Amino acid sequence: MSESKPVQAVKPDSGLKSWLGGRWQKLERWLLDGSQPVAVHQPGDLKADAQWAAGQQQARGSRLLIWASLATVLVLLIWASLGHIDEVVRGQGKVVPSRQVQVVQSLDGGIVKEILVHPGEHVEQGQVLLRIDPTRYSSSLGENKAELLALKAKAARLHALASGEAFKAPEEVQAVAPHIVEMERRMW
């Protein structure tokens, strides 16, 4: 059979505790227990047992929370002093052109149907920049055309009345709006 080699036990005091040596207990007392010394337990030592029991009753969790909070604040202060944060400044200003001021405005407003250019895009003179919704203007145009036809028919009637001739409506009015011609004939 094979011989088994003895396994070496790893000391629990390896790492940071072994490097600090006896200072670990002082550090632990300073971080966790405040001013009370850490008592080494010896059987039958009532004073050491009482100190140990009093140490167990102290609020170690709250002390750790305070230290963790202080460490977090310290880390944040270091980060704030070394980190770069973009600053956003808002203010009002005035754009002053380098050439003559040109006023760009619409003679008659409307509702924009389609924008054909994008910001920063170069445009040429005469290029269509946007389209306006024609609904409002087409209805207004229809009303104006109807009024024009009615006025032409009325002018023809009044001319016939003044000259003593028979009423003859203009062909344009007769073709497009015969109801207007009929209304003017009834007035004749």
N, CA, C and O of each residue as an XYZ file, in Angstrom:
752
protein
N       0.822     -1.172      0.000
C       0.000      0.000      0.000
C       0.865      1.233      0.000
O       2.047      1.211      0.342
N       0.244      2.273     -0.385
C       0.994      3.518     -0.431
C       1.015      4.162      0.935
O       0.085      4.025      1.730
N       2.057      4.839      1.175
C       2.199      5.510      2.456
C       1.491      6.858      2.392
O       1.618      7.586      1.408
N       0.768      7.176      3.412
C       0.088      8.471      3.451
C       1.000      9.498      4.092
O       1.631      9.249      5.119
N       1.051     10.621      3.477
C       1.886     11.692      3.985
C       1.061     12.510      4.951
O      -0.130     12.725      4.730
N       1.684     12.964      6.015
C       0.931     13.790      6.954
C       0.575     15.134      6.304
O       1.405     15.771      5.655
N      -0.673     15.540      6.499
C      -1.161     16.802      5.954
C      -0.791     17.913      6.917
O      -1.037     17.819      8.120
N      -0.202     18.957      6.380
C       0.165     20.083      7.227
C      -1.064     20.950      7.442
O      -1.769     21.299      6.495
N      -1.304     21.283      8.660
C      -2.450     22.128      9.001
C      -2.120     23.581      8.689
O      -1.009     24.051      8.934
N      -3.102     24.274      8.148
C      -2.934     25.690      7.853
C      -3.270     26.459      9.106
O      -4.314     26.241      9.720
N      -2.401     27.342      9.478
C      -2.626     28.124     10.683
C      -3.747     29.124     10.430
O      -3.777     29.774      9.385
N      -4.665     29.249     11.381
C      -5.747     30.207     11.191
C      -5.259     31.652     11.271
O      -5.959     32.560     10.826
N      -4.080     31.877     11.826
C      -3.571     33.235     11.967
C      -2.735     33.650     10.756
O      -1.886     34.535     10.866
N      -2.966     33.023      9.610
C      -2.195     33.393      8.427
C      -2.779     34.658      7.817
O      -3.892     35.066      8.151
N      -2.022     35.271      6.923
C      -2.514     36.458      6.235
C      -2.298     37.720      7.042
O      -1.226     37.940      7.607
N      -3.325     38.544      7.087
C      -3.250     39.853      7.727
C      -3.000     39.736      9.226
O      -2.241     40.516      9.802
N      -3.659     38.731      9.863
C      -3.485     38.584     11.317
C      -2.041     38.242     11.676
O      -1.504     38.765     12.652
N      -1.407     37.360     10.887
C      -0.023     36.999     11.218
C       0.924     38.166     10.937
O       1.919     38.346     11.639
N       0.616     38.941      9.926
C       1.461     40.095      9.613
C       1.382     41.140     10.716
O       2.384     41.752     11.088
N       0.170     41.332     11.231
C       0.016     42.311     12.299
C       0.537     41.796     13.634
O       0.906     42.579     14.509
N       0.565     40.490     13.783
C       1.070     39.919     15.022
C       0.181     40.267     16.204
O      -1.038     40.109     16.135
N       0.774     40.732     17.268
C       0.030     41.087     18.476
C      -0.761     42.367     18.318
O      -1.616     42.678     19.147
N      -0.489     43.097     17.279
C      -1.217     44.349     17.069
C      -2.656     44.099     16.622
O      -3.491     45.001     16.676
N      -2.944     42.868     16.180
C      -4.304     42.565     15.724
C      -5.317     42.747     16.849
O      -6.401     43.293     16.639
N      -4.958     42.290     18.030
C      -5.892     42.423     19.159
C      -6.126     43.894     19.489
O      -7.253     44.288     19.790
N      -5.085     44.698     19.437
C      -5.264     46.126     19.696
C      -6.147     46.767     18.613
O      -7.011     47.593     18.908
N      -5.911     46.369     17.360
C      -6.720     46.898     16.264
C      -8.179     46.460     16.402
O      -9.094     47.255     16.191
N      -8.384     45.218     16.749
C      -9.744     44.708     16.930
C     -10.442     45.433     18.078
O     -11.620     45.776     17.974
N      -9.725     45.662     19.156
C     -10.301     46.374     20.290
C     -10.627     47.814     19.899
O     -11.664     48.348     20.294
N      -9.757     48.432     19.134
C      -9.985     49.824     18.730
C     -11.176     49.930     17.775
O     -11.980     50.856     17.893
N     -11.298     48.991     16.828
C     -12.395     49.030     15.866
C     -13.730     48.603     16.464
O     -14.757     49.227     16.198
N     -13.724     47.561     17.257
C     -14.985     46.956     17.681
C     -15.385     47.257     19.119
O     -16.551     47.546     19.390
N     -14.453     47.194     20.020
C     -14.825     47.232     21.432
C     -14.581     48.564     22.110
O     -14.874     48.688     23.299
N     -14.083     49.525     21.449
C     -13.864     50.813     22.086
C     -12.716     50.750     23.074
O     -11.620     50.307     22.730
N     -12.956     51.184     24.282
C     -11.883     51.309     25.269
C     -11.687     50.063     26.115
O     -10.748     50.003     26.908
N     -12.551     49.066     25.965
C     -12.417     47.877     26.812
C     -11.344     46.951     26.248
O     -11.378     46.637     25.058
N     -10.405     46.513     27.060
C      -9.374     45.596     26.567
C      -9.971     44.210     26.323
O     -10.920     43.795     26.989
N      -9.387     43.506     25.350
C      -9.842     42.149     25.069
C      -9.179     41.237     26.096
O      -7.953     41.159     26.181
N      -9.997     40.563     26.860
C      -9.464     39.709     27.924
C      -9.185     38.321     27.375
O      -9.971     37.778     26.598
N      -8.065     37.755     27.783
C      -7.723     36.388     27.410
C      -8.432     35.475     28.401
O      -8.304     35.636     29.615
N      -9.176     34.519     27.870
C      -9.988     33.656     28.736
C      -9.113     32.615     29.439
O      -8.358     31.872     28.813
N      -9.246     32.596     30.736
C      -8.585     31.578     31.544
C      -9.664     30.932     32.404
O     -10.519     31.625     32.956
N      -9.626     29.608     32.520
C     -10.668     28.936     33.319
C     -10.673     29.441     34.763
O      -9.628     29.542     35.405
N     -11.869     29.753     35.256
C     -12.035     30.203     36.627
C     -11.787     31.679     36.829
O     -11.900     32.160     37.956
N     -11.454     32.417     35.791
C     -11.203     33.852     35.905
C     -12.517     34.590     35.700
O     -12.950     34.798     34.567
N     -13.148     34.986     36.798
C     -14.459     35.625     36.722
C     -14.378     37.016     36.111
O     -15.305     37.440     35.420
N     -13.299     37.724     36.350
C     -13.160     39.065     35.808
C     -13.081     39.020     34.279
O     -13.711     39.829     33.597
N     -12.308     38.077     33.747
C     -12.197     37.928     32.294
C     -13.532     37.512     31.700
O     -13.916     37.979     30.628
N     -14.247     36.618     32.411
C     -15.570     36.200     31.927
C     -16.548     37.370     31.925
O     -17.358     37.497     31.007
N     -16.480     38.219     32.936
C     -17.376     39.378     33.014
C     -17.057     40.376     31.897
O     -17.969     40.929     31.282
N     -15.764     40.609     31.634
C     -15.391     41.513     30.545
C     -15.840     40.955     29.198
O     -16.296     41.694     28.325
N     -15.705     39.639     29.044
C     -16.130     39.022     27.795
C     -17.641     39.167     27.615
O     -18.112     39.477     26.521
N     -18.389     38.946     28.676
C     -19.849     39.071     28.612
C     -20.256     40.513     28.329
O     -21.191     40.753     27.565
N     -19.561     41.480     28.939
C     -19.873     42.891     28.684
C     -19.540     43.246     27.235
O     -20.267     44.018     26.608
N     -18.464     42.699     26.703
C     -18.100     42.940     25.304
C     -19.117     42.358     24.342
O     -19.352     42.918     23.271
N     -19.715     41.251     24.709
C     -20.740     40.646     23.860
C     -22.013     41.478     23.828
O     -22.759     41.426     22.850
N     -22.272     42.241     24.877
C     -23.498     43.025     24.957
C     -23.379     44.371     24.245
O     -24.393     45.031     24.016
N     -22.183     44.787     23.896
C     -22.032     46.059     23.201
C     -22.556     45.933     21.766
O     -22.560     44.847     21.186
N     -22.986     47.037     21.223
C     -23.564     47.060     19.878
C     -22.450     47.068     18.836
O     -22.063     48.120     18.328
N     -21.946     45.887     18.530
C     -20.855     45.797     17.562
C     -21.345     46.116     16.146
O     -20.615     46.701     15.346
N     -22.573     45.731     15.850
C     -23.117     45.986     14.512
C     -23.221     47.470     14.212
O     -22.907     47.907     13.105
N     -23.661     48.244     15.190
C     -23.782     49.688     14.962
C     -22.405     50.329     14.825
O     -22.227     51.269     14.051
N     -21.435     49.820     15.577
C     -20.075     50.347     15.461
C     -19.506     50.039     14.074
O     -18.834     50.882     13.480
N     -19.772     48.841     13.558
C     -19.326     48.496     12.210
C     -20.036     49.357     11.162
O     -19.423     49.756     10.171
N     -21.306     49.640     11.373
C     -22.060     50.485     10.452
C     -21.467     51.893     10.393
O     -21.356     52.482      9.318
N     -21.092     52.420     11.540
C     -20.489     53.756     11.579
C     -19.163     53.755     10.832
O     -18.888     54.670     10.056
N     -18.332     52.728     11.063
C     -17.045     52.665     10.381
C     -17.231     52.477      8.871
O     -16.501     53.069      8.077
N     -18.194     51.665      8.483
C     -18.455     51.471      7.048
C     -18.947     52.768      6.415
O     -18.576     53.084      5.284
N     -19.776     53.519      7.132
C     -20.276     54.798      6.613
C     -19.134     55.795      6.455
O     -19.050     56.492      5.444
N     -18.264     55.863      7.445
C     -17.118     56.767      7.354
C     -16.196     56.383      6.201
O     -15.688     57.251      5.492
N     -15.980     55.084      6.016
C     -15.135     54.632      4.909
C     -15.776     54.988      3.568
O     -15.083     55.388      2.634
N     -17.093     54.843      3.474
C     -17.802     55.191      2.234
C     -17.691     56.678      1.943
O     -17.441     57.072      0.804
N     -17.876     57.502      2.963
C     -17.754     58.951      2.778
C     -16.336     59.309      2.345
O     -16.150     60.155      1.469
N     -15.346     58.677      2.946
C     -13.957     58.930      2.576
C     -13.697     58.550      1.120
O     -13.054     59.299      0.385
N     -14.195     57.392      0.708
C     -14.018     56.961     -0.681
C     -14.713     57.931     -1.629
O     -14.159     58.268     -2.675
N     -15.910     58.382     -1.286
C     -16.641     59.328     -2.134
C     -15.928     60.679     -2.215
O     -15.910     61.303     -3.276
N     -15.343     61.134     -1.113
C     -14.593     62.387     -1.144
C     -13.356     62.273     -2.031
O     -13.034     63.199     -2.775
N     -12.672     61.151     -1.951
C     -11.503     60.937     -2.809
C     -11.934     60.899     -4.268
O     -11.286     61.496     -5.128
N     -13.033     60.195     -4.549
C     -13.542     60.114     -5.918
C     -13.957     61.496     -6.427
O     -13.715     61.835     -7.585
N     -14.584     62.293     -5.554
C     -15.030     63.625     -5.968
C     -13.849     64.540     -6.271
O     -13.933     65.397     -7.151
N     -12.752     64.357     -5.545
C     -11.599     65.223     -5.797
C     -10.814     64.780     -7.029
O     -10.174     65.610     -7.676
N     -10.848     63.503     -7.363
C     -10.074     63.000     -8.492
C     -10.909     62.810     -9.752
O     -10.377     62.879    -10.860
N     -12.199     62.574     -9.602
C     -13.069     62.296    -10.747
C     -13.393     63.543    -11.541
O     -13.342     64.658    -11.021
N     -13.726     63.343    -12.807
C     -14.087     64.452    -13.701
C     -15.583     64.392    -13.968
O     -16.095     63.360    -14.401
N     -16.279     65.477    -13.716
C     -17.719     65.558    -13.949
C     -17.960     66.703    -14.923
O     -17.484     67.820    -14.718
N     -18.708     66.411    -15.988
C     -19.053     67.464    -16.946
C     -20.014     68.435    -16.288
O     -20.923     68.031    -15.563
N     -19.807     69.709    -16.544
C     -20.673     70.735    -15.977
C     -21.631     71.227    -17.044
O     -21.242     71.427    -18.195
N     -22.862     71.416    -16.667
C     -23.872     71.949    -17.568
C     -24.269     73.315    -17.043
O     -24.699     73.457    -15.898
N     -24.120     74.310    -17.888
C     -24.452     75.673    -17.505
C     -25.545     76.158    -18.440
O     -25.425     76.037    -19.660
N     -26.600     76.701    -17.877
C     -27.692     77.233    -18.674
C     -27.722     78.737    -18.517
O     -27.504     79.269    -17.429
N     -27.988     79.403    -19.597
C     -28.064     80.855    -19.542
C     -28.732     81.388    -20.794
O     -28.998     80.652    -21.744
N     -28.989     82.645    -20.772
C     -29.600     83.286    -21.918
C     -28.536     84.052    -22.672
O     -27.592     84.578    -22.082
N     -28.696     84.106    -23.958
C     -27.717     84.808    -24.763
C     -28.373     85.426    -25.970
O     -29.584     85.322    -26.164
N     -27.567     86.063    -26.768
C     -28.057     86.723    -27.967
C     -27.129     86.338    -29.108
O     -25.907     86.424    -28.984
N     -27.718     85.913    -30.220
C     -26.933     85.558    -31.387
C     -26.735     86.812    -32.222
O     -27.702     87.455    -32.631
N     -25.490     87.152    -32.468
C     -25.167     88.338    -33.262
C     -24.589     87.845    -34.586
O     -23.520     87.236    -34.598
N     -25.280     88.097    -35.706
C     -24.780     87.613    -36.997
C     -23.572     88.419    -37.450
O     -23.419     89.590    -37.102
N     -22.718     87.771    -38.233
C     -21.531     88.465    -38.732
C     -21.853     89.302    -39.963
O     -21.082     90.194    -40.321
N     -22.982     89.029    -40.618
C     -23.401     89.799    -41.787
C     -24.664     90.574    -41.459
O     -25.052     90.716    -40.299
N     -25.294     91.074    -42.518
C     -26.518     91.851    -42.364
C     -27.635     90.958    -41.823
O     -27.736     89.787    -42.189
N     -28.451     91.508    -40.971
C     -29.548     90.763    -40.368
C     -30.646     90.564    -41.406
O     -31.077     91.518    -42.053
N     -31.094     89.321    -41.561
C     -32.185     89.012    -42.472
C     -33.361     88.517    -41.652
O     -33.225     87.614    -40.827
N     -34.510     89.115    -41.889
C     -35.719     88.681    -41.204
C     -36.389     87.638    -42.081
O     -36.723     87.904    -43.236
N     -36.581     86.463    -41.531
C     -37.244     85.386    -42.254
C     -38.585     85.169    -41.586
O     -38.660     84.747    -40.432
N     -39.652     85.465    -42.331
C     -40.975     85.268    -41.768
C     -41.957     84.975    -42.886
O     -41.719     85.298    -44.049
N     -43.039     84.373    -42.516
C     -44.069     84.003    -43.474
C     -45.028     85.166    -43.667
O     -45.384     85.860    -42.715
N     -45.443     85.369    -44.915
C     -46.426     86.411    -45.173
C     -47.789     86.012    -44.629
O     -48.549     86.852    -44.147
N     -48.085     84.737    -44.708
C     -49.360     84.234    -44.209
C     -49.084     82.900    -43.526
O     -48.545     81.986    -44.149
N     -49.440     82.782    -42.277
C     -49.139     81.581    -41.514
C     -49.978     80.394    -41.936
O     -50.894     80.524    -42.748
N     -49.667     79.258    -41.393
C     -50.409     78.045    -41.693
C     -49.895     76.896    -40.858
O     -49.032     77.067    -39.997
N     -50.439     75.722    -41.125
C     -50.027     74.514    -40.413
C     -49.031     73.768    -41.296
O     -49.315     73.479    -42.458
N     -47.862     73.458    -40.736
C     -46.816     72.781    -41.497
C     -47.220     71.328    -41.696
O     -47.500     70.610    -40.735
N     -47.247     70.904    -42.957
C     -47.614     69.529    -43.294
C     -46.381     68.640    -43.348
O     -46.412     67.497    -42.893
N     -45.286     69.170    -43.911
C     -44.089     68.362    -44.109
C     -42.855     69.267    -44.113
O     -42.847     70.313    -44.762
N     -41.814     68.857    -43.382
C     -40.545     69.589    -43.382
C     -39.583     68.820    -44.282
O     -39.334     67.635    -44.059
N     -39.049     69.485    -45.286
C     -38.234     68.817    -46.300
C     -36.731     68.939    -46.067
O     -35.957     68.301    -46.781
N     -36.295     69.731    -45.099
C     -34.866     69.882    -44.810
C     -34.615     69.558    -43.344
O     -35.529     69.557    -42.520
N     -33.361     69.284    -43.045
C     -32.962     68.945    -41.676
C     -32.007     70.011    -41.149
O     -31.357     70.692    -41.942
N     -31.905     70.173    -39.824
C     -30.979     71.164    -39.263
C     -29.543     70.890    -39.710
O     -29.082     69.749    -39.690
N     -28.856     71.937    -40.106
C     -27.465     71.819    -40.537
C     -27.310     71.523    -42.020
O     -26.197     71.569    -42.543
N     -28.396     71.225    -42.701
C     -28.343     70.902    -44.125
C     -28.218     72.191    -44.937
O     -28.858     73.192    -44.616
N     -27.397     72.166    -45.986
C     -27.241     73.335    -46.858
C     -28.412     73.386    -47.832
O     -28.818     72.363    -48.385
N     -28.943     74.572    -48.034
C     -30.064     74.756    -48.957
C     -29.673     75.770    -50.023
O     -28.759     76.575    -49.842
N     -30.390     75.709    -51.134
C     -30.141     76.632    -52.231
C     -31.318     77.574    -52.373
O     -32.419     77.299    -51.896
N     -31.068     78.682    -53.034
C     -32.121     79.668    -53.237
C     -33.224     79.052    -54.094
O     -32.960     78.429    -55.122
N     -34.451     79.238    -53.652
C     -35.602     78.714    -54.376
C     -35.983     77.296    -53.985
O     -37.015     76.798    -54.435
N     -35.185     76.633    -53.164
C     -35.485     75.265    -52.749
C     -36.671     75.267    -51.797
O     -36.780     76.132    -50.928
N     -37.564     74.287    -51.967
C     -38.733     74.166    -51.092
C     -38.255     73.625    -49.752
O     -37.631     72.566    -49.697
N     -38.545     74.347    -48.670
C     -38.092     73.954    -47.338
C     -39.152     73.164    -46.594
O     -38.839     72.219    -45.871
N     -40.415     73.555    -46.773
C     -41.495     72.851    -46.099
C     -42.779     73.016    -46.888
O     -42.891     73.889    -47.748
N     -43.745     72.163    -46.583
C     -45.056     72.239    -47.226
C     -46.084     72.591    -46.161
O     -46.068     72.062    -45.049
N     -46.976     73.499    -46.536
C     -48.035     73.934    -45.624
C     -49.315     73.197    -45.988
O     -49.601     72.992    -47.168
N     -50.078     72.802    -44.993
C     -51.339     72.087    -45.201
C     -52.305     72.996    -45.969
O     -52.614     74.091    -45.497
N     -52.788     72.567    -47.141
C     -53.621     73.438    -47.977
C     -55.097     73.473    -47.580
O     -55.867     74.198    -48.210
N     -55.516     72.733    -46.583
C     -56.938     72.646    -46.244
C     -57.533     74.015    -45.960
O     -58.577     74.372    -46.506
N     -56.876     74.769    -45.116
C     -57.397     76.083    -44.732
C     -57.483     77.016    -45.936
O     -58.457     77.751    -46.099
N     -56.454     76.975    -46.774
C     -56.405     77.889    -47.911
C     -57.319     77.441    -49.043
O     -57.885     78.279    -49.745
N     -57.472     76.135    -49.231
C     -58.351     75.670    -50.306
C     -59.805     75.999    -49.993
O     -60.569     76.329    -50.899
N     -60.197     75.915    -48.729
C     -61.573     76.290    -48.382
C     -61.767     77.797    -48.542
O     -62.818     78.244    -49.001
N     -60.767     78.570    -48.171
C     -60.848     80.021    -48.342
C     -60.875     80.381    -49.828
O     -61.588     81.299    -50.231
N     -60.107     79.665    -50.635
C     -60.101     79.899    -52.078
C     -61.466     79.581    -52.678
O     -61.957     80.319    -53.532
N     -62.076     78.491    -52.239
C     -63.411     78.129    -52.735
C     -64.440     79.197    -52.405
O     -65.282     79.542    -53.235
N     -64.367     79.720    -51.183
C     -65.295     80.787    -50.789
C     -65.083     82.031    -51.652
O     -66.046     82.661    -52.092
N     -63.821     82.379    -51.889
C     -63.519     83.565    -52.696
C     -63.964     83.395    -54.148
O     -64.446     84.348    -54.761
N     -63.806     82.183    -54.709
C     -64.255     81.935    -56.081
C     -65.775     82.060    -56.183
O     -66.295     82.643    -57.133
N     -66.485     81.503    -55.191
C     -67.956     81.594    -55.206
C     -68.398     83.050    -55.107
O     -69.340     83.470    -55.777
N     -67.708     83.814    -54.264
C     -68.058     85.231    -54.133
C     -67.758     85.990    -55.427
O     -68.527     86.868    -55.821
N     -66.642     85.658    -56.093
C     -66.298     86.296    -57.364
C     -67.362     86.016    -58.429
O     -67.775     86.917    -59.159
N     -67.795     84.756    -58.505
C     -68.825     84.408    -59.490
C     -70.133     85.134    -59.192
O     -70.807     85.613    -60.104
N     -70.489     85.213    -57.905
C     -71.725     85.913    -57.533
C     -71.629     87.394    -57.885
O     -72.602     87.986    -58.352
N     -70.471     87.988    -57.665
C     -70.302     89.409    -57.990
C     -70.312     89.649    -59.501
O     -70.839     90.661    -59.963
N     -69.728     88.714    -60.280
C     -69.769     88.851    -61.739
C     -71.212     88.781    -62.247
O     -71.610     89.545    -63.126
N     -71.991     87.848    -61.676
C     -73.400     87.724    -62.087
C     -74.178     88.966    -61.681
O     -75.015     89.456    -62.439
N     -73.902     89.473    -60.489
C     -74.596     90.678    -60.017
C     -74.221     91.879    -60.882
O     -75.083     92.693    -61.214
N     -72.939     91.999    -61.252
C     -72.492     93.104    -62.103
C     -73.166     93.037    -63.470
O     -73.551     94.062    -64.032
N     -73.305     91.813    -64.004
C     -73.971     91.660    -65.307
C     -75.442     92.049    -65.201
O     -75.974     92.694    -66.104
N     -76.101     91.669    -64.118
C     -77.511     92.027    -63.908
C     -77.668     93.532    -63.783
O     -78.544     94.124    -64.413
N     -76.802     94.165    -62.954
C     -76.899     95.616    -62.766
C     -76.579     96.369    -64.063
O     -77.185     97.404    -64.340
N     -75.638     95.862    -64.851
C     -75.320     96.488    -66.129
C     -76.526     96.393    -67.082
O     -76.862     97.351    -67.778
N     -77.163     95.219    -67.092
C     -78.347     95.042    -67.938
C     -79.479     95.945    -67.473
O     -80.206     96.502    -68.297
N     -79.636     96.096    -66.175
C     -80.691     96.950    -65.616
C     -80.424     98.417    -65.958
O     -81.353     99.149    -66.300
N     -79.177     98.846    -65.870
C     -78.825    100.241    -66.134
C     -78.922    100.573    -67.629
O     -79.296    101.689    -67.992
N     -78.594     99.628    -68.477
C     -78.609     99.899    -69.913
C     -79.953     99.577    -70.563
O     -80.181     99.925    -71.722
N     -80.839     98.918    -69.828
C     -82.156     98.573    -70.339
C     -82.132     97.362    -71.246
O     -83.108     97.104    -71.951
N     -81.075     96.637    -71.246
C     -80.966     95.431    -72.069
C     -81.475     94.227    -71.287
O     -81.773     94.334    -70.097
N     -81.572     93.102    -71.944
C     -81.971     91.852    -71.285
C     -80.766     91.306    -70.507
O     -79.611     91.490    -70.892
N     -81.078     90.641    -69.419
C     -80.007     90.086    -68.563
C     -79.382     88.886    -69.258
O     -80.062     87.926    -69.623
N     -78.079     88.969    -69.429
C     -77.323     87.855    -69.985
C     -76.146     87.600    -69.051
O     -75.257     88.440    -68.914
N     -76.151     86.425    -68.406
C     -75.097     86.068    -67.446
C     -73.816     85.709    -68.180
O     -73.870     85.179    -69.290
N     -72.661     85.990    -67.577
C     -71.388     85.596    -68.181
C     -71.320     84.068    -68.317
O     -71.846     83.335    -67.480
N     -70.666     83.610    -69.378
C     -70.582     82.166    -69.642
C     -69.853     81.430    -68.517
O     -70.214     80.307    -68.164
N     -68.846     82.059    -67.970
C     -68.076     81.429    -66.871
C     -68.985     81.133    -65.689
O     -68.915     80.052    -65.104
N     -69.845     82.098    -65.331
C     -70.751     81.925    -64.197
C     -71.817     80.896    -64.552
O     -72.181     80.070    -63.715
N     -72.322     80.935    -65.788
C     -73.350     79.996    -66.228
C     -72.823     78.562    -66.174
O     -73.559     77.649    -65.801
N     -71.555     78.353    -66.544
C     -70.985     77.004    -66.585
C     -70.671     76.465    -65.193
O     -70.899     75.287    -64.917
N     -70.151     77.318    -64.319
C     -69.681     76.843    -63.005
C     -70.781     76.894    -61.957
O     -70.919     75.960    -61.167
N     -71.571     77.971    -61.932
C     -72.571     78.150    -60.869
C     -73.915     78.580    -61.465
O     -74.268     79.756    -61.382
N     -74.672     77.651    -62.065
C     -75.961     78.030    -62.651
C     -76.984     78.473    -61.604
O     -77.905     79.222    -61.928
N     -76.839     78.027    -60.370
C     -77.778     78.435    -59.317
C     -77.642     79.933    -59.007
O     -78.629     80.580    -58.655
N     -76.438     80.483    -59.134
C     -76.243     81.927    -58.918
C     -76.920     82.711    -60.048
O     -77.540     83.748    -59.811
N     -76.794     82.200    -61.280
C     -77.426     82.859    -62.425
C     -78.945     82.859    -62.251
O     -79.609     83.855    -62.534
N     -79.486     81.733    -61.785
C     -80.937     81.630    -61.580
C     -81.399     82.607    -60.506
O     -82.462     83.212    -60.643
N     -80.630     82.769    -59.456
C     -80.984     83.701    -58.385
C     -80.971     85.145    -58.905
O     -81.845     85.934    -58.545
N     -79.999     85.497    -59.740
C     -79.929     86.849    -60.301
C     -81.081     87.091    -61.294
O     -81.576     88.214    -61.388
N     -81.512     86.064    -62.030
C     -82.644     86.206    -62.953
C     -83.929     86.502    -62.183
O     -84.757     87.301    -62.619
N     -84.086     85.833    -61.006
C     -85.287     86.077    -60.212
C     -85.302     87.505    -59.692
O     -86.371     88.099    -59.552
N     -84.135     88.065    -59.404
C     -84.063     89.454    -58.940
C     -84.320     90.435    -60.086
O     -84.727     91.565    -59.815
N     -84.111     90.076    -61.305
C     -84.263     90.927    -62.485
C     -85.692     91.249    -62.648
O     -86.062     91.959    -63.583
